[in-house]
Amino acid sequence: MSNAALVKFTVGIFSPVILVIFRSALAALMILPFFYFTKSSFKIKAKKAYLLLANLLFAANWLLFATGIQYTSVIMSQIIYIPTALIVAILGYLFLKEKLSQNQVFGLVLTLIGMSVLIWGSTRSQDILSFGKPLGNFLIILGLLSWSIYTIVSRKISSIYTPLTITFYNFLISAIFVSLLIPFKLGNKDFVLADITIGGVLGLVSIAFFNSVLFFWLYQWVIGKTSAFISSLILYVTPIIATFTGIIFFGEKLTASLVLASALIMIGVFLATAYQALKINLKV
């Protein structure tokens, strides 16, 4: 998630459930005028089950990430999301009978080694400023799996619904679904109006517009124009942004083990996903 720093800041003011509800509801309201200008339709045409599944996976990703980021670092949360494209390829192999190349298998091995280093470091250090705590990283990994499956499912409906329609229902269903969790009091704080700050409101509005409406509409547009695999490559720039924001705003630490694990994961993902395409484009 490219908005890790903003989410970590805002979840310090709102509980994860309240954050996701407000974020989803605001984003849905912000996107409504675009239906008028683009003459898009709210109508649900076909593959309703796929659309609902995509919405629920979307909501799960947001909630799991917002909860997990409380117990881990911004840097770690984004490193965990690096293998998204590789996981999409593996899911394609398992459920869509797509083939895995030799490069993908080798890349998977390197990525697993890198992830093992991260898990070992998290278990050993329990340091929220570097490797994070196991609970936080586990929730982030579940969010990663939700996002990867969402990417696959979205590809199934991208030819039927416009990016605007898919994005709107993602927000709407997320707000409704997560609202059902309010009675369970998931989170570390109750919602108290007096505790809301201007910074918290600005953070929430920024997440809703820049990291929700704008980002996910572009993401759905890329899925529709290319493939779920190509669209997942968008997420690779986020670890660089996360490193700077984590160190500058949250005092996080970039350790040697963290750098090593990140390098293994990024090399593995590159070999598994982008290497062959790069060779073809460069005609090597």
Steps between C-alpha positions, in 0.01 A plus 500: 500500500649831385329684788671315786639808674166683485313195628745454789459865596120501473448167676662661802190722521225271370462127563557282190126427465399867524784600266391253230133599533570874472757446226263283294196723550691820416655339193158376380353850538798657321463268205123553451531817283713307250198282417315811382787636289595164344141371472609173663241261637439375854324196359637160595486302177660158536750297703351641818677242714839604361420866562393432860807283559727773366330755729545280809865428418553872454345574841704223664822641356432848636394376846786252539756760391362772727505259795841350425680832442452580870739218590764528231707759316403689186812360330419139592138531390607604151774240467239233571292629207788479248421138391145590391565430132671170582209389718262592218703277266491212752124538545467493122695172499291346778152610394523602134745225392748756370859382461790605721831563325841399632569863586179520701589189700851630571361841588250337735781321685695826548185680612419229755854524638461876532161465669649244739766753602225753569298254708810393694596861566148588612482205739845567643497877536132590560609853399214709364751750354667246269371144452177559686313256724388157372130582550522815288695326224260204500204734449685685223573166328130411518429840345750422225322172423164680493638760260656238271176303474310827449726574203416163342125535564494858367640374172190277469263798510707776337349426158145536635523800732684827458789584736277770651220255579732240653676763708172650625364163612834419664459808717126460563509132598813557712317768701194278547690179576744655750211688671365160601815450708442805723319302776803271534722798595796387290780744568687669779276803556140618503380778274492823702413816307701720737819307416482581130768746388536711187800288405290185530224645281752615237665158508166327453396727210842453335472121528145509363587710195864448399550144622148371443305673222794597280726199558239223477327651197837506321568147624172369357567687175839328467342159574245560226756618246775246575489209745483432871869408490611827339281705732658340805838639389371845600562412862878463461584867541337512844788348703725790396239755610435302819869497593526879486169568675559235765844633592410871480158504666500193727867460593517151351831315452639339186710208625744284301271196529205704376700620199617143425148359518367782282772441240426125485127563462541772235749293297274196527193695390694664216619163368153350533303783345685775317821335373348314206287798396805724519699262277222500243466879501874547464517212249792337681 
